[in-house]
Amino acid sequence: MLAQPLCSVAPRLQRVIGSLFAHQGAPRLLPCCVAPQLCTSSKYLMSTEYKQNDGNKRKTSNAQHERTRRGDTGSTFSLFTAGAARKRAEFSKKQIGGTLADASTVAKIAKTSVPTKPLSVDEWKELKAESYNKTRFEVSMMEKLLTTRADVDVAKSLLVFVTMETGTVEYELLLKYLVLCVQEQHLSEVLDLYVIMKTRFKVLDVGAYSLFISGFSKTDHWREAVMFLDSIKKMINPSPRNYGDIIISALQHKEVETAWRLFKEMEGKNLKPNEDALQAFFECGKSFYDDQYENMMMYILSYLRDNQIYPREHLMHSIHSWFESIPGNRWEGHVTTILHSGECRVCNTLLESIQLSEEEYSILQECVMNNIIQGTDVFKKTTPEELQHFQTFVKNRLPFDVVIDGLNVANIAAKGNQSRILLDVVSHLAHQNLRLLVLGRKHMLRGTHSWDKGHMAIIQKYADCFFTANISEDDPFLLYATIHSGNHCKFLSRDLMRDHKACLSDKNTRRLFFKWQRGHQLVLSRYNPGHKMKFEIIPKYDTIVQTTDDTWHIPYDEEGVERCSYEVPRKWLCLQRHN
């Protein structure tokens, strides 16, 4: 139950809406809606021209001068670099000369008369009479007040009007009023509404409890939010936002044990904590100097690593300041980028290799075969006979150095003969004494304007070729051949393989697949007939939170940079402990 002081605040709202629940004959309405949640390589294969503007003012050593002379200038912009997808979209927009509608300029609600000050009952009656939808007028108007972030007193006057007209206020309308109160931080009203709604309705829904968690967590009654969380658990799994609101409040009130218990509970439910909750741990940690709290923070950093979570810039700054606040350890942090060699520009530490260990490689090899190649229905990708034929074909010709997605490569240029493009790429790689496998489809051999038989004949002299049925998916064949050729083998394609990654059974295997993909996928970044072609550089290091005895390296998302799920950050926080 709520503490006694909370019960005393209810009359304030009751006086505002008069006889809201005084009519004994009014029907008791069950919950009818859920409120919206508040918130929202190979060296011979590649070359690059890239200039890195390093904001770090540290003096450059002779070794760094040597690295610069060799062209080892830092992380390059590639298919997997944060912001790459955005840049490609902008480039495509310029290429076609089109314009994309800015979502912010699109009106999301129809123009209507929304009061800017409280109205009398008669004024509300007049406004309702002018409305097109009189049946849903009250709910629609409350939604508009919510969208325009109207003054709460305007919403209160609407409730008074509804009470006077119908003798009651329905659950749905109260719920939307609750959203407004939470959104605009009218916390005393939130406390009042809980007393009223709990008295009036026997059952509250998940949306109401979520809103009460958000509101109560910002008051001295924050412990009541734990009760609401337990109520949600009886219906569904609470959201990360539900947990996060309480964790933040618990840490602000120095209830570290409660916050940590909820964090571990989230981890057990496989729920990803929101950034605000993680930031609260590091901000709170500046006033705790015991070993136990420090171990908890190190555990959170390991959690970020294990789940391949990249903190945003504001969380990075909190981590940075927490490390430097630890007494006696003399931690020093710098924002940096990593050289192509995998060395940190600040501390010269060599980061972890992008290459999988033998054990990791074996796990991935088995999972790719079971989940991607065969999957739950082999007929969705190929036929058992074709798959068996391909496996025999690969086994008799292993190992390959590069496996090429023929159709994908042939379509890299908007103009040009497809077979000519593929031939140019295959011959370029073949002249470097690489063992090649080209995967295609049978229609490529028919001899058409796009697929010249002469070109295809030369390609088959340069490389082993396997042509699947036209209805088969060629990506699984490409993955199979590449992985079974060994850790040295690369594959050439611009396909991001997101659907195939999603087929994998667990997050650890998906993490291994993404790590392997970034270390083995060749991407043709520049192709002009008759000119030198260029491939994106494959990184030598893994982009993941990592540590040594005296360092931490944390990749983070820069403010203003849009990063897709398959991209990795460019910037790092280097933390170094000085003895």
NORCORWO-V498914 format. One line per field, one symbol per residue. ss: DSSP state (H for helix, E for strand, - for the rest). phi: phi as a letter, one per 20 degrees, with the letter a starting at -180 (. if undefined). A space follows every 50 residues. Layout:
ss = ???
phi = ???
This chain:
ss = ---HHHH--HHHHHHH--------------------------HHH----- -----------HHHHHHHH-----------E--HHHHHHHHHHHHH---- --HHH---------------HHHHHHHHH-------HHHHHHHHHHH--- -HHHHHHHHHHHHHHH----HHHHHHHHHHHHH---HHHHHHHHHHHHHH -----HHHHHHHHHHH-------HHHHHHHHHH------HHHHHHHHHHH HH---HHHHHHHHHHHHH------HHHHHHHHHHHHH---HHHHHHHHHH HHHHHH----EEHHHHHHHHHHHHH-----EEEEEE-E----EE-----E --E----HHHHHHHHHHHHHHHHH---HHH---HHHHHHHHHHHH----- -EEEEHHHHH-------HHHHHHHHHHHHH-----EEEEEEHHHH----- --HHHHHHHHHH-EEEEE------HHHHHHHHHHH----EEE-----HHH HH----HHHHHHHHHHHHHHEE-EEE-------EE-----E----EE--- EEEEEEE----------E--EEEEEEE--
phi = .ffggfffeggfffffdmegcfefeffeeegcbdfffer..effecbbcb ddeeffeffeefffgfffffnedofeecgdegnffffffffffffemece ffgfeefecffbedgdbgdfgffffffffeffdffdgffffffffffelf ffffffffffffffednbcfggffffffgffffemeffffffffffffff dfcdefgfffffgffffecfegffffffffffgfdbffegfgffgfgfff ffemefffffffffffffemdeffffffffffffffddceffffffffff ffffffdlddfffffgfffgffgfeffnelfcdbebcdfgfneffedmfe fffffffgffffffgfffffedfemfbfffdadgffffffffgfgfcged ebddegffffdfdfdofffffffgfffgfffdleedcddbcfffefncfe cfffffffgfefbfccdeffefeeggfffffffeeofefdcdaefemfff fffffbffffffffffffeceecfebbcgndfecdffefeceebgbbcfc bcccfbeffndedffedcfeecdedceef
